[in-house]
Amino acid sequence: SPLAREYFVDENFAPEIVAKLTSNENPYGPPASAKQAVIDSVSGGNRYAWREMATLMDNIAEKEGVTTKHLMMGPGSSDLLEKVAIVRFMNGGNIVSADPTYMSLIRVAERVGATWKPVPCTSDWSHDLDAMAAAVDADTKLVYICNPNNPVGTMTAAKDLEAFCKKVSKTVPIFIDEAYMELAYGPEAVSQSPLVKDGYNVIVCRTFSKIMGMAGLRIGFMIAQPEFIKEISSVTRGGMGISLTSIHAATAAYGDDGFQEMTKTKNDAAKKYTTAAVKAMGYDPIPSFTNFMMFEINMNGKEFLGKMRDQGVGCRAFTINDKDMCRVSMGTMDEMKMFVSALKTLS
Ligand code: PLP
């Protein structure tokens, strides 16, 4: 049975929320370059955006060192997570993942008939790769790995993950959700996308919603073997849900290294400030490689969210191993100060 559960509460969408620290968005986006691209392209909106899509895909393929046959685009990576879940599991099978992890793909897989085989994270909240390899059986249709992992924010060691992928992908495709990878610092901040180039049956999924600040503009992509892309495309179409304006915005943002660097730097500063502040209050945050962090709270999660909401702060609450945990996204420094002040009133 699953270790992690989330409290779903309307509080997070309440109008009194001033500091929206719920959904791991980028408070600095969209980049100015992307906003201008939307304005400049909107008058072309009477036409389908095939040519513009081809340009964006060429840019991504070039940067990733793959061909456009290795790419599938979606209106957000959620769309790709769902399509993969539907196509891989429409005839049953099981999915192996960590618990806790990001549940989007797994929930859809379960709805179309899959069995979920959750594998508890290790004591430092990384993926227990040995246990995951052992959980793979003849009915396993996909292994889902979120790295860095949401909701805990941790990174699984790059070398270990690479070795796992090389071995286990011989039996089953391995889907690696790297939504937060570009925000991570240090030697472990390594994408597994070169494995795709090297021919392994690995799928790497990315999004424009996080480092590129375009959550509401909806673009994501996955890199996989052309046969895998063909399998998913045989049932569903890639890229059709993306608007012309979003494609132009994405093309601009993708090349906007300055914006991405600025986001990374400011996110890190917000994270350092928040980590120090919550530690000073006696909390013990899990070291995070992302734009959110998690720590145990000594209060029922629903009650906690209500009390934070009453002070204008939106965040999230989970129970993991029967412990109440808060997950807070990194906002601007002012928003993090609001979060810290609100949290102080509860301590
Ligand atoms: N994957 C992970 C791990 C996420 O946390 C999220 C969103 O928070 C997504 C995928 C989906 O993002 P989007 O559909 O905006 O690309």
Boltz pocket constraint, residues with backbone or C-beta under 6 A from the ligand:
constraints:
  - pocket:
      binder: B
      contacts: [[A, 23], [A, 24], [A, 75], [A, 76], [A, 77], [A, 78], [A, 79], [A, 102], [A, 146], [A, 148], [A, 150], [A, 177], [A, 179], [A, 180], [A, 206], [A, 207], [A, 208], [A, 209], [A, 215], [A, 219], [A, 220]]
      max_distance: 6.0
